[in-house]
């Protein structure tokens, strides 16, 4: 049976060394430099909610999830209204008329 080659074997030669942790991040942003993956933006959330509603299969669960995220990330009354419209439509298509009306009522109350 052949011997498994290990990166620390002498076969690497003097000019090569085993890979280090820093090699794993070569060409990628260094997390220690403040690179963070944040929450999705309002526009992204609303686009995903709309896409889920426009699909022939109409994925209600995905539409409600992304609409709720759009409500959370909205920064103005206009964005909040757009998000609540998507939320209301998703509940309506799901057959939950009470929740749909509540979503539209929230727009009117603001």
Buried (B, 14 or more C-beta within 10 A) or exposed (E): EEEEEEEEEEEEEEEEEEEEEEEEEEEEEEEEEEEEEEEBEBEBBBBBBBEBBEEEEBBBEBBBBBBBBBBEBBEEEEBBBBBBBBBBBBBBBBEBEEBBEBBBEBBEEE
